[in-house]
Amino acid sequence: MKQTAQVKEPPSLIASQIVTEAMKPDASLAGLATLAERDPGFTLRVLSTVNSAAFGLPARVSDVRQAATLLGLRGLRNLALSLVVSDMAPAGPDGELLLANSLRRAAAAQLIAEALGERRCDEYFTVGLLLEVGLIARARDSMPAVAEAALLPATDRILFERAAGAVDHPTRGAQIARDFQLPAEFVSAVGGHHDPEPPQGRLQLVAWVAERAASIWESGNPAEAQAEAL
């Protein structure tokens, strides 16, 4: 009997709205908190984040508006984006593999930004999280092919996708970033992270290097991948 991937419920619409609204110049914490209150699942995610050991608060927070204030606009947006990306991936080992690849790039981008002395390192984490979103988005329609691509060395994924007649994940990911109305530099960073030459722009360049740093753990030749990343 042919096995099919276990699929999660569709991504939280509220989380998607928060990502979009948080990017607007007139975005307000009060407005985002109001949106968050409309989704019990997202509310729980917000509260569990601020009550985690990482925040080290002396007392538990039970009010989502207070939690939103502690997270701030960018923190709330990043949490919403993380939820959207994780909900795109099917449940099970294949979905976990896709999310691990995304988080590896997000962590690499943030660490590189910190090493460069950037003040808004969460922006770099966000763009790193999006680098594989084009691959994750295909998982609901063609999980076997996506899982096969995710297991390949990072440098071979685009060739595999194109050979299969699929839109490559940087192109698809850039369109998803546009759909979320993310800034143009986010779109170009996602769309160009596999380009052969380094891109222009600080955010784009860090994303490009983060892709190569992450590929060290996804390569048939780690030593060669490490030399390229360095």
Residue pairs with C-beta under 8 A, 6 or more apart in sequence:
4 143
5 90
5 91
5 92
5 94
5 95
5 139
5 143
5 144
6 90
6 91
6 92
7 90
7 91
7 140
8 87
8 89
8 90
8 91
8 95
9 87
10 87
11 83
11 84
11 87
11 88
12 39
12 41
12 42
12 80
12 83
12 84
12 87
13 39
14 35
14 36
14 38
14 39
14 42
14 80
15 39
15 42
15 80
15 81
15 83
15 84
15 87
16 80
16 84
16 180
17 35
18 32
18 35
18 36
18 42
18 76
18 77
18 80
19 77
19 80
19 81
19 84
19 180
19 182
20 180
20 181
21 27
21 31
21 32
21 35
22 32
22 73
22 74
22 76
22 77
22 80
23 77
23 180
23 181
23 182
23 183
24 181
27 73
29 65
29 68
29 69
29 72
29 73
29 76
30 65
32 68
32 73
32 76
32 77
33 64
33 65
33 68
33 69
36 42
36 43
36 46
36 64
36 68
36 76
37 43
37 64
37 65
42 80
42 83
43 64
45 79
45 83
46 64
46 67
46 68
46 71
46 76
46 79
47 61
47 62
47 64
47 67
49 55
49 67
49 71
49 79
50 57
50 61
50 67
50 70
50 71
51 57
51 60
51 61
55 70
57 70
61 67
61 70
68 76
71 79
74 120
74 122
74 123
75 122
77 126
78 122
78 125
78 126
78 129
81 126
81 129
81 130
81 180
82 129
85 99
85 102
85 129
85 130
85 133
85 136
86 99
88 133
88 136
88 137
88 139
88 140
89 95
89 96
89 98
89 99
89 136
89 139
90 139
90 140
90 143
94 139
94 143
94 146
94 147
94 150
95 139
97 147
97 150
97 151
98 132
98 135
98 136
98 139
98 146
98 147
98 150
99 136
101 132
101 135
101 150
101 214
101 218
102 128
102 129
102 130
102 131
102 132
102 133
102 136
103 129
104 214
104 217
104 218
105 128
105 129
105 131
105 132
105 207
105 210
105 211
105 214
106 125
106 126
106 128
106 129
107 125
107 128
108 128
108 209
108 210
108 213
108 214
109 124
109 125
109 127
109 128
109 206
109 207
109 210
110 121
110 122
110 124
110 125
110 128
112 124
112 206
112 209
112 210
112 213
113 120
113 121
113 123
113 124
113 125
113 206
114 121
116 206
118 124
118 202
118 206
123 203
124 203
124 206
124 207
124 210
126 186
127 186
127 189
127 190
127 203
127 206
127 207
128 207
128 210
130 173
130 176
130 177
130 182
130 186
130 189
130 190
131 170
131 173
131 189
131 190
131 193
131 207
131 210
131 211
132 169
132 173
133 169
133 172
133 173
133 176
133 177
133 190
134 167
134 168
134 169
134 170
134 171
134 172
134 173
134 174
134 175
134 176
134 190
135 146
135 149
135 150
135 157
135 169
135 172
135 173
136 146
137 172
137 173
137 176
138 145
138 146
138 166
138 169
138 172
139 146
139 147
142 166
145 164
145 166
148 160
149 157
149 160
149 161
149 169
150 157
152 160
152 218
153 215
153 218
153 219
153 220
153 221
153 225
154 211
154 214
154 215
154 218
154 219
155 194
155 215
155 219
155 225
157 168
157 169
157 194
158 168
158 169
158 170
158 194
161 167
161 168
161 169
162 168
168 194
170 190
170 191
170 192
170 193
170 194
171 191
173 190
173 191
174 187
174 188
174 190
174 191
176 190
177 186
177 187
177 190
177 191
178 187
185 201
185 203
185 204
186 203
188 199
188 201
188 204
189 199
189 201
189 203
189 204
189 207
189 208
190 207
192 199
192 204
192 208
193 207
193 208
193 210
193 211
194 211
195 208
198 205
198 208
198 209
199 205
199 208
209 229
212 225
212 228
212 229
213 229
215 225
215 229
216 222
216 225
216 226
216 229
219 225
